[in-house]
Amino acid sequence: MTNQLNQTEAYSKIDISTILPPSTIGILGGGQLGRMMALKARELGYRIITLDPTEDCPCSHVADAQILAEYNDLEGAKQLAQQVDVITYEFENIGANIAAHLEAESFLPQGYDLLYKTQNRLREKRAIEEAGGKVAPYLPILSPDDLVQGVKQFGYPAVLKTTEGGYDGKGQLVLRQEEDLKEGQALVQSGNTEWILEKWVPFAKEISVIVARNAGGEVKAFPVSENIHQDNILHLSIVPARIDLDVEQKANQLAIQLAQSFHLVGLLAIEMFLLEDGQIYVNEMAPRPHNSGHYTQQGCRTSQFEQHIRAVCNLPLGDVELLQPTVMVNILGQHLEPVLQQMSQLDPTCKVHLYGKKEAQKNRKMGHLNVMAESVEEALKKIDALHIWNMEDTKS
């Protein structure tokens, strides 16, 4: 099964004209994803304007200009739309009124439909199922009584999640026993957000696929990444994933199927659970570059960031061939100083990417390290030898 399809599909809502350099790309969001996206866009000859409420944000260091505005600031969005030829985004927290204006008054080739679906876990799961994917059994939780009934149905453990806004383990509670149920009921009772309960899935591995599609209908899926988390934060992405070939093909086929069903333009990162019996459940999706795709910067002929720019500008998609085994390890706030101390002694096959954030805080993503080797085992040994990360909890 090939991991790419080339075709032209008529999709009336999308203008399939190509945006050529030196056009200006507007990026909603000025974090590290926007920064790395902007760097690749500039290599291709585009100009960049980012909108972000934080002065001196990572993307501003490499953009031509920054609009200082909150993400829900309609005037800021109008200002961005007036100055750019095409708009993309690096995160999901874009309000419906902002997206509606951008779709009506400027060029947002990704559209708002998929973003709207992925902003809410209930909508996302229903969309995945409608597209033919599988998800872990789930229930909407509207009251403490709903939670009690849900736990009776699913048993322990189960996972209570906010429907919107959670990331890196925030907005989640694993219910392992009755004491946890009481804590969960208190959260639901607070009424600050909506919740969803998921049945615990005893997965063998967590994997992900980054898939790209341009407006002309060309689709390509990057190699499958095997992901290992610590404290609900991505720690390692291992490529090639240590999975059977048929599982790899199945994961890529599923990613392409979802991309086509959603009429994707741009990137879609799809996090998946691989079960012991070979079944694949989709966990979450993100319609943008993703942490688990950082390995592509050294591991593939085309990085996820260049591919995203190519897709939203309707250029031909780049080659996604894996050049060499690569392991990405995140550099969190507590790792930054040890990494800096060892930079002058790093093996040339270790590539450091730092995001330019002002303040290093514990568990804040400050950068990442891509390590290339003849095998993933050798790459993991190189990371272990740095004695910066506790690999004992991550080996499998």
N, C-alpha and C positions, 0 to 999 in steps of 0.2 A: 504494500500500500504506500503510494507516494505521499510525502508530507506537504505537497503543494499542488494547487490547481490554478490554471490560467484560463480565464474566461471573461467575457463581457456580459454583464447582466444589466438590464434596464431597471433603473431605480429612480423613479420620477422625482423624488424629493431631493436628490443630490445633483448638483451641478458637476458634471464630470470634466470640466475644463481643467487644464493643468496650471498650477501656480508656479511660475518660474522665477528664479533669482533675477534681479535683486529685490523681489517683492518683500514686504514686511509681514512677519508672522507675529501675532499677538498671543501671549501665553497667560492664561488665567492661573495665577499661582507662581510664587517666586522661590520655591524650595529647591532641594537638590535635584529632583526629577526635572524641573524646569531648567535648571542650570545645565545639566548634562544634555538635555534636549537642545538648548540654545547653542551649546558648543558645536554640536553636529550640524545644526542649521547654518551656523556661520561658516563652517567649512564648505558647505554647499553654496555659499554666496548670498544667503538671506540676511535680512536685518531683523532685529528682535526688539519688541516692546513687551515688558512684563507688567502685570497688575498684581500688586501685593500690598497689604497694609503695613508691612514691616520694612522700615528703611534699612538699607544695606543688607537686604535678603540675599541668599546665595545666587539666585538668578541675575540679580542686578549687577553683579560683578562682571558679567559677560554679555549683558544686554546693551542695546543702543540707548534705551531709555526705560525708566520705570514710572508707572502711574501709581502714586501712593493712595490707595483706596481700599476700603473693606470689600470683601467678596460680594456682599449684598448691596453695594452702593451702585444704584442705577446710573447716576451721573458719571461715575468712574467707568462703568461698562460702556456708556455712550462715548466717552472720551477715547477709550481704547478702540472701539469700532470705527471711529472716524479716522484713526491714524494707521490702520493696518489693512492688509489685503485678505488675510485669512486668520481665523482664531482657533486655537486649540486649548487644552487644559491639562494640568498636571495633577489634579486631585478632584474628588467627587463633590465637594461641598459647595455647589453652585445652585443658587436659588432658581425656582421655576420662572420668576419674573425676569431675572437677568438672562437666563437662557432663551426665553421667548423673545426678548428684545434683540439679542444677538442673532438669533435665527432669522428674525424679520428684517433687521437693519444692516446686517453684515454677512460674512460668509463663515459659518460654523459647520464644516463638512461632516463632523462627527454627529451633529444633530444633538437633540436632547432626549430622545426616546430611550436609548440604551443607558444613558447616564441616569435618567429617572428610575429605570428598573433597578440599577445596581446601587442606588442610594438607599434602598430599603430592602432588608433581607427577605421579607415576605414577598414583595414584588419580584425580587431576584430569583427566589426559588421557584416561584410559579412560572417565570419566564424560561428558566432552565428546563423545567418539566415539559412545557409546551414545545420547546425546541428539540425534545427527545433525549435530554440528559437525565441522569438519576441524581437525587439528593438524599441526604439522610432524612428519615421520617421527622416531621416537625409539626408543631401546633402553634397557632397564635395565642398569646396569653394576654387577656384583657383584665383579669382580676386575680386576687390571691386564690380564689376557689378554682379558677382555671388551672393554676399552677399545681394545685393538689391533685386535680383530676389528670393532668398531664403526666405527673410523676407516677401515678397509679398505672397509667397506660404504658409508659416507657420503662419504668423501673429506674433504679440507680445503677450507674451514674447517668446523669443527663446534664445538658448544658443550657443555661438560661442566658440569652443574649438580647441586647437592645436591637431594635430593628434598624436603627440609624446611628451613625456616628462612632461606632466602636472600631478600634484598631489596636494592633500589638497587644491583644489580650484585654484592653480596656473595654468596659461595658459588657463583661462576661462573668459568669459565675458557674463553676462546676458544682453540681449538686451530687454529693457522694453519700449523704446520710440525712436523717431527719433534721439535725441541727442546721444543715445547709438549707433545707427547705424553708425553715423559719426566716433565715436571712433573705432568701429569694422572695418570700411573700412580702417582706418589708420593702424590698426594692420595688416590687410591682405596686404595692400600696402607695408608694410615694407619688405616683402619678406623673413623674417628670418625663416619662418617655413610654413608648410602646415596646413590648417584649415578644420574644419568640422562644419556644422550648424545642431543643433538638435532642433526639435520641442519641446516646453515645454510640459512636461507630468505632469498633475495635480494628482500626486500620493497621496495615503492615508498614506502609510508608506514606509520607506526604510528598506529592509531586506537583509540578505545575508546568503549564505550557503557555508561552507567549505567542499569539497568532496575530498576523497583520493582514489587512485587506484595504486596497485602495478603492476609489469610487468607480473605477473601471471594472471591478470585480476580480482582480488578481489577488490570490490568497496564498500566504506562506506561513508555515508554523515553524518556530524555532525548536531545536532539540529539547527533549524533556529534561527538566531539572528535578533532582531529588533534594528536598528541603528538610533541614533539621532546625527545630526551634528550641530556644532556651527562654523560660519564663514568658512564653507566648510571643517572643520576638524572634524573627528570623535570624539564625546564627550562621548556617552554612547553606549554600546552594552547590550541589555536586553534579557535574556534567562531564561525561554521560551519566545519567541516572543508573543506579545499580538495579536494573529491572530487566525482565525478559523482553526480547524483541517484539513479541506479539503484544505485550502490554504497552510498549512504546508506540507501536503502530496504532493501537486502540486509542491511546491518549491523544495522539496527533489527529486522528480521524475525528474524534469528539470535538477537539478545538476548532477544526475547520467547519464541522457541522454547525457549531454554535455561531461562528463568525458569519457564515452564510445566512443562517436563520435570522440573525439580528441585523442583517444588512450593514455589518460593521464597516466603518471607515476609521482608520487609525489602528491602534493596538488594543488587544484584549488579553489581559492576564487572567488565566483560569487556574485557580488552586483546586487540587483534587486529592481525595483520599483513595489510596489503593488498598483494597481488602485482601486478605489472605487467599481468597478463592479467585482473585484476579478481577473482581468487579471494580469499577471506578465510579465513585460518587464525586460530584462537583461540590466543593465547599463554598467558595466565594469567587467573585469575578471583579475585575477592575478595568475600566475602559481607558487605559493609559499605560505608560511604562511602569515597571514594577520592580521592587527590590530583588525578586528572584530571577530577574532577567539581566542583572548587572554583569553577570559572567560573560555576556555576549560582547562586551567591550574588547576583550582580548581573545575570547574563545571562538568567535565566529567571524566570518568575512564581513558581515554587516552587523553593527550593534543594534539593539532594540531602539535606541534613540534616533539613529539615522533612519531606521525603518519607519518609525512613527512619522517623522518629517516627510519622508517619501510618500507615505500613505495619505496623509492629510493634504498634501500638495498634488496628489494624483500622479506622481512620478512612478516609473517602473520599480517594483520592489527589489531590494538587494538580495544577494545570495546568502542563505542562512546556514551554509555548511559549517559544521564544527571543525575547526582547524586542529585543536588539540584538547585533551582533557583539561578542564579548568574547574577550580573550586573558588567560590566567592565566600569570604568571611566578613561579617559586618564589624565595623569599628565603632563601638559605642563610646559614650563619654569617658567611661572608666578605662578604656583601652587606648585612648588617643595619645596620652603622654608616653606610655611604653612603646607605641608604634613610632612616634617621633624620635625617641631615643635610639631606636634600632634602624632607622631609615638608611643611614650611611653604610650599614652592613647587610642590607637586604640582598638576597639573591636576585639577579637581573630578571628572573622569571616571576618575581613578585611585583605586581604593579599596584601602587597606592593611589587611591582616588579620595581626596578630601573635599568637603563640601563648602568650606569657608564660613562655617557658622561661628558666631562670636564666642559663645559660651558653651563649654563642655559640661554637660550634666549627665549623671548616671542614667544609663539606658537610652540616652538620646543618640540618634544615629548621626555620627559625625563624618563618616566616610566608609569605605570598604576596601578590601584587599583582594585582588584577583591573583590567584596562584596557578601557574601552568606547569605541567609535568607530563611525563610519558604515560602516567596512569593516575587515576584519582587517588589511589592509595599513596603514591609518592607525594602528590600535592598535599594530602592530609598530614603526612609526616613532616613536610616543610612547615606547615602551620603549627603543628605540635611543637616543633623544635624552637619556635619563637618564644614559647612559655608565656604568652600573653593571654591566651584563652584556655579555659579549663576543658580540654578535649575529652576527659574521662567521662563526662556526661553526654557526649555527643557521638561517640563511636558506636557503630552498630554492625 
